[in-house]
Amino acid sequence: MTGTSSPLRVGLVGYGLAGSVFHAPLIAATEGLVLDTVVTSNEERREQARAEFPDIRFADTPDELWSRADELDLIVIASPNKTHVPVATAALEAGIPVVVDKPIAGTAAEARSLAALAEERGLLLSVFQNRRWDNDFLTLQALLADGELGEAQRFESRFERWRPQLKGGWRESGAPEEIGGLLYDLGSHVVDQALVLFGPVVRVYAESDVRRPGAETDDDTFIALTHANGVRSHLYVSATTAQLGPRFRVLGSAAGYVKYGLDPQEAALRDGKRPSPDDADWGVEPESLWGRIGSGESPLTGGGRPVRTLPGDYPAYYAAVAAALRDGTPPPVTAREAAAALDVLEAARRSAHEGITVELGA
């Protein structure tokens, strides 16, 4: 595909929340990519897709795509977690590059097997970790790179919600094959961010609870990581948080950074807004939501100074995927990076279950 100028044709497997809200709009907004086929047998979802993409084609199952692999340049897997490994394997064996929504697999071993298959076939395999392009995460990366905090010591990250009533569906299922629960859902994001910021983890401790009546899997989890460089990450994911804490609180030897609120891109996509090169406001949040940096003062009482939040940039993920397919540049997120995050998630699950601290190799 290197050097070709025609649009790269994308097959999207799944048109639920992930497929319709995140992947389809971002694929369509990316120069050089075109959404060709959506895989869903649900007529309501087909009508939803057809309303936004009138020329879209449909397939009932992923297997229908493999017979016309020469018509597709990329498969994006946004179907339930338990389908990620078998569908990605089939796509790679059919010779098609793959993007998989997180988590790529239920185990690090499965992720590494997929990575090895992609490498053997010379095909792109990337994992959709869109939270690397959240506005607060981009801002924190810049602060750390500039030395604004001094030497980082503790990273607190919270992805908390107040959802006291169950919504149902596979994400809340306790069946092991579904890979449900918050540890593997929101935990995939907060662990990935911690690894990107502070590198490998040598020690994992976790507490995981099932709080809501009728819930089958974890809905309130805490993970403590010790990184090889000495930084400690305290990560919280919850659906039962009646009072939300700061999204980030990062403490360094010179200053701390505190940031409340979630990146606005998901809400914008859910509301039907679409990114475009002409939209200078995409991913931008108001000054009232900016984080604050300082020392010895509480940001809640105006301590420290406000730090402009950089715009969030989810479109950058698929732009990087398109560049990787055309020019052979590295994918934006690799399967082996996702496997390293799964090492941590597996250790966290074991720690919570057995009440122990788990040691990992650096």
Beta strands, then each sheet from edge to edge (+ up, - down):
strand 1: 8-13
strand 2: 33-39
strand 3: 57-59
strand 4: 74-77
strand 5: 98-101
strand 6: 125-128
strand 7: 152-160
strand 8: 201-209
strand 9: 220-227
strand 10: 232-238
strand 11: 248-252
strand 12: 256-259
strand 13: 291-294
strand 14: 305-307
strand 15: 358-359
sheet 1: 3+ 2+ 1+ 4+ 5+ 6+
sheet 2: 14+ 13- 12+ 11- 7+ 10+ 9- 8+ 15-
end
